Amino acid sequence: MIHHLILLEDEADVQTQQGKLISGGRKIALDVLGSVQCFSTKARWSQSALEALASQCPVVFARWDGRAKKWMTASIIPRCRYVNPTAQFKVCRLPERRATQLASDILWQKIENQHLMLRVFDPLLGPLPKLKDNSFSRILRLEAKYARFFWARYFKAASTDLFAREKRKAEHPLNAALNYGYGFLYHALEWQCVASGLEPGVGIVHKLRRSRPSLVCDLVEPFRCCVELTVIRHLDEMHDKKKMAGRYAEMMEETLTYRGHRFRLRSIIRLVVESFVQALDGKKAFEPFALQPRDACV
């Protein structure tokens, strides 16, 4: 019994054949493996090898992060591995430049969606400047700066005396209604990540944290405008949790535009996650949800 197999060879092809794991010149029977850890960043894994190993034992991928000065690890977990075992593998092996581009697309689309909503409230508000190639740290600073700009105008449009956004244990009814609505999105996105073979806890924008679905926190960003619009449309009901639950259920079934066609929001969430999976290897462009003017009407 091999309790813990460690793979280090960078150029090795990893595949399975006749019940054996083949890596370089080694052949190891699958049924004697207790766990596998791969430190190689360039090893080429076949899908059949990932499927066979994931059904046999825990598979952990690890790489050294030179900036953070620590090992970053991820694993193929049972609830995801049977759907698309290569999807999570690609997330763990994203080149820094590609991860930065995907993160930038997500955060910039969130800002564009929210700015479109503000222009509905105030038609005299100027357009956003076009964003050129940028570093991830600058994108994060831009998002933080824009958040202060956005919430001040959003609270004004809601005709409230609110000055701060409460993310946890919100006391103001408006903040509580927003948090409740975001929960609907989180649940739908987490389910879709699992259904697409992605581990919800391994993201590209939000850092790994115990019990936090970091990837869901990433992908939810462009969809936040749907909750914010729903609250504005039903301000007179934001104090009633049951009524808002009904409004958010209606929101998930609302028909919106995505890729030039009309879909229910629930279907758009599925299409966006699928687009993210297809864009991981860089062969296809990621298409986050982009709010259209006809859908932003209050």
C-alpha positions in Angstrom: 0.0 0.0 0.0 1.4 3.4 -1.0 -0.2 5.8 1.5 1.1 9.0 -0.1 2.5 9.3 -3.7 4.3 12.5 -4.4 4.9 13.5 -8.1 7.7 16.0 -8.8 8.7 15.5 -12.4 7.8 18.6 -14.4 7.8 17.1 -17.9 6.1 13.8 -17.2 2.9 12.7 -18.8 0.5 11.3 -16.3 -2.0 8.8 -17.6 -3.7 5.6 -16.7 -3.7 2.3 -18.5 -5.1 -1.1 -17.5 -5.6 -0.1 -13.9 -2.2 1.5 -13.5 -1.0 5.0 -13.1 1.8 5.8 -15.5 4.1 8.8 -14.8 7.4 8.9 -16.6 8.9 5.4 -16.4 6.8 4.4 -13.4 3.7 2.2 -13.4 1.8 2.0 -10.1 -1.4 0.1 -9.5 -4.3 2.4 -8.7 -5.8 0.2 -6.0 -2.6 0.5 -3.9 -2.7 4.3 -3.8 -3.9 6.0 -0.6 -3.4 9.6 -1.8 -1.6 11.6 -4.5 0.1 15.0 -4.2 1.5 16.7 -7.3 4.2 19.4 -6.9 4.8 19.6 -10.6 3.6 22.7 -12.4 4.1 21.4 -15.9 3.0 17.8 -15.7 0.5 16.9 -18.4 -2.5 15.1 -17.0 -4.9 13.1 -19.1 -8.6 13.4 -18.2 -8.8 9.6 -17.7 -6.0 9.8 -15.1 -7.8 12.5 -13.2 -11.1 10.7 -13.3 -9.5 7.4 -12.2 -7.5 8.9 -9.4 -10.3 11.2 -8.1 -12.6 8.2 -7.7 -9.8 6.2 -6.0 -8.2 8.6 -3.5 -7.7 12.3 -2.6 -5.7 14.3 -5.2 -3.9 17.4 -4.0 -2.1 19.9 -6.2 0.5 22.2 -4.7 2.6 25.1 -6.0 5.0 27.6 -4.4 3.7 31.2 -4.5 6.9 33.3 -4.6 5.1 36.5 -3.7 3.1 35.2 -0.8 6.1 33.0 0.2 4.0 30.0 0.9 2.6 26.8 -0.6 -0.8 27.2 -2.3 -2.8 23.9 -2.4 -6.1 22.8 -4.0 -7.8 19.4 -4.4 -10.3 17.6 -6.5 -13.1 16.9 -4.1 -15.7 14.1 -4.3 -18.7 16.4 -5.1 -17.0 18.0 -8.1 -14.7 15.3 -9.5 -17.3 13.2 -11.3 -18.6 16.1 -13.4 -15.6 17.7 -15.0 -12.3 16.7 -13.2 -10.2 18.8 -15.5 -12.0 22.1 -14.7 -10.6 22.4 -11.2 -7.2 21.2 -12.4 -7.1 24.2 -14.8 -8.1 26.7 -12.1 -5.2 25.4 -9.9 -2.8 25.7 -12.9 -3.9 29.2 -14.2 -0.9 31.2 -15.3 -0.6 34.5 -13.4 -1.3 36.6 -16.5 -4.4 34.6 -17.4 -5.7 34.7 -13.8 -5.2 38.5 -13.8 -7.1 38.9 -17.0 -10.1 36.8 -15.8 -10.1 38.7 -12.5 -10.0 42.1 -14.3 -12.9 41.0 -16.5 -15.0 40.1 -13.5 -14.3 43.3 -11.5 -14.5 45.7 -14.4 -17.9 44.2 -15.5 -19.2 44.7 -12.0 -18.2 48.3 -12.1 -19.7 48.8 -15.6 -23.0 47.2 -14.5 -23.3 49.4 -11.4 -22.4 52.5 -13.3 -25.1 51.8 -15.9 -27.5 51.5 -13.0 -26.4 54.9 -11.6 -26.9 56.5 -15.0 -30.5 55.3 -14.9 -30.9 57.2 -11.6 -29.0 60.2 -12.9 -28.9 60.6 -16.7 -26.4 63.4 -16.4 -23.8 61.1 -14.9 -20.8 60.8 -17.3 -19.7 57.5 -18.8 -16.9 55.4 -17.3 -13.4 55.8 -18.9 -12.3 52.7 -20.9 -10.0 50.5 -18.9 -6.7 49.4 -20.6 -4.5 46.5 -19.7 -3.8 46.8 -16.0 -2.3 45.0 -13.0 -4.4 43.0 -10.6 -3.5 45.3 -7.7 -4.6 48.4 -9.6 -7.9 46.7 -10.6 -8.5 46.0 -6.9 -7.8 49.6 -5.9 -10.1 50.9 -8.7 -12.9 48.6 -7.4 -12.5 49.8 -3.8 -12.4 53.5 -5.0 -15.5 53.0 -7.1 -17.4 51.3 -4.3 -17.3 54.5 -2.3 -18.5 56.5 -5.3 -21.3 54.0 -6.0 -22.8 53.5 -2.6 -23.1 57.2 -1.9 -25.2 57.6 -5.0 -27.1 54.4 -4.6 -28.2 55.4 -1.0 -29.2 58.8 -2.4 -31.3 57.2 -5.1 -33.0 55.1 -2.4 -33.8 58.3 -0.5 -32.3 57.0 2.8 -30.1 58.6 5.4 -27.7 55.7 5.2 -24.0 56.5 4.8 -22.3 53.1 5.1 -22.6 49.7 3.6 -23.0 47.0 6.3 -21.9 43.6 5.0 -22.4 41.6 8.2 -25.1 41.8 10.8 -26.7 44.6 9.0 -29.1 46.7 11.1 -30.5 49.1 8.5 -33.4 47.5 6.5 -31.8 48.5 3.2 -28.5 46.8 4.0 -30.3 43.7 5.4 -32.4 43.5 2.2 -29.2 43.7 0.0 -27.4 41.0 2.0 -30.5 38.7 1.8 -30.6 39.1 -1.9 -27.0 38.5 -2.4 -27.5 35.2 -0.6 -29.9 34.1 -3.3 -27.1 34.7 -5.9 -24.5 32.9 -3.8 -26.6 29.8 -3.4 -27.4 29.6 -7.2 -23.7 30.2 -8.2 -22.3 27.7 -5.7 -24.6 25.0 -6.9 -23.7 25.8 -10.5 -19.9 25.7 -9.7 -20.3 22.3 -8.3 -22.4 21.2 -11.2 -19.6 22.4 -13.6 -16.8 20.6 -11.8 -15.4 23.6 -9.9 -14.5 23.7 -6.2 -16.4 26.8 -4.9 -13.7 27.5 -2.3 -10.8 28.0 -4.7 -11.1 31.5 -6.4 -8.9 33.9 -8.3 -9.9 37.3 -6.8 -10.8 36.5 -3.2 -8.1 34.8 -1.1 -8.6 31.3 0.3 -10.3 31.4 3.6 -11.8 28.6 5.7 -15.5 28.1 5.0 -15.7 30.8 2.4 -16.7 29.9 -1.2 -14.0 32.2 -2.8 -14.8 31.4 -6.4 -18.5 32.1 -5.8 -17.5 35.4 -4.2 -15.6 36.1 -7.5 -18.3 35.2 -10.0 -21.1 36.9 -8.1 -19.6 40.4 -8.6 -21.2 41.2 -12.0 -24.6 39.9 -10.8 -24.8 42.1 -7.7 -26.6 44.8 -9.8 -29.6 42.5 -10.1 -30.2 42.5 -6.3 -29.5 46.2 -6.1 -32.1 46.9 -8.8 -34.6 44.6 -7.2 -34.3 46.5 -3.9 -34.7 49.9 -5.6 -37.8 48.7 -7.4 -39.4 47.5 -4.1 -38.2 49.9 -1.5 -41.6 49.9 0.2 -41.2 46.2 0.9 -37.6 46.0 2.1 -38.7 45.8 5.8 -40.7 42.6 5.1 -38.4 39.6 4.7 -41.1 37.3 3.3 -42.1 39.8 0.6 -38.5 40.3 -0.3 -38.0 36.6 -0.5 -40.7 36.5 -3.1 -39.2 39.4 -5.0 -35.8 37.6 -5.1 -37.5 34.4 -6.3 -39.0 36.5 -9.1 -35.6 38.0 -9.8 -34.1 34.6 -10.4 -36.8 33.9 -13.1 -36.6 37.4 -14.6 -35.7 37.5 -18.4 -32.5 39.4 -19.1 -30.2 39.8 -22.1 -27.0 37.8 -22.3 -24.9 37.3 -25.5 -27.6 39.0 -27.5 -30.4 36.6 -26.4 -33.0 36.7 -23.7 -32.6 34.1 -20.8 -33.9 33.8 -17.3 -31.3 34.9 -14.7 -31.0 31.4 -13.4 -30.0 30.2 -16.9 -27.6 33.1 -17.3 -25.8 32.1 -14.1 -25.3 28.6 -15.6 -24.1 30.1 -19.0 -21.6 32.4 -17.2 -20.1 29.6 -15.1 -19.8 27.5 -18.3 -18.1 30.4 -20.1 -15.7 30.7 -17.2 -14.8 27.0 -17.4 -14.3 27.2 -21.2 -12.1 30.3 -20.8 -9.7 28.8 -18.3 -7.2 27.5 -20.9 -7.3 30.9 -22.8 -8.8 29.5 -26.0 -12.1 31.2 -25.5 -12.9 34.6 -24.1 -14.7 34.8 -20.8 -18.1 36.5 -21.1 -19.4 37.8 -17.7 -22.9 39.1 -17.3 -23.3 42.6 -18.7 -26.3 44.5 -17.7 -28.2 46.1 -20.6 -30.0 49.5 -20.5 -33.4 47.9 -21.2 -32.9 45.6 -18.2 -31.8 48.5 -15.9 -35.1 50.4 -15.9 -36.5 51.1 -12.4 
